[in-house]
Amino acid sequence: MTPKEKADELYCKYDSLFKAPFKKHQDLKQCALIAVDEIINSIVIIDLTAAENQFTYWEEVKNEIEKL
């Protein structure tokens, strides 16, 4: 899954949790960004290359969420 597809998927998952008029675009983005930050912070560095790849992927997802 591309970072863009993952960003859209995370955003949509949070979108389906909240009911209008209580949901706001910025709040949904913030929820998705918090989730991605938690994933980034949980990356265990056992294999440096694998960790770098995971970090890069999730940073790209984060950038895509910010573009939404």
Rosetta blueprint (number, residue, H / E / L):
1 M L
2 T L
3 P H
4 K H
5 E H
6 K H
7 A H
8 D H
9 E H
10 L H
11 Y H
12 C H
13 K H
14 Y H
15 D H
16 S H
17 L H
18 F L
19 K L
20 A L
21 P L
22 F L
23 K L
24 K L
25 H H
26 Q H
27 D H
28 L H
29 K H
30 Q H
31 C H
32 A H
33 L H
34 I H
35 A H
36 V H
37 D H
38 E H
39 I H
40 I H
41 N H
42 S H
43 I L
44 V L
45 I L
46 I L
47 D L
48 L H
49 T H
50 A H
51 A H
52 E H
53 N H
54 Q H
55 F H
56 T H
57 Y H
58 W H
59 E H
60 E H
61 V H
62 K H
63 N H
64 E H
65 I H
66 E H
67 K H
68 L L
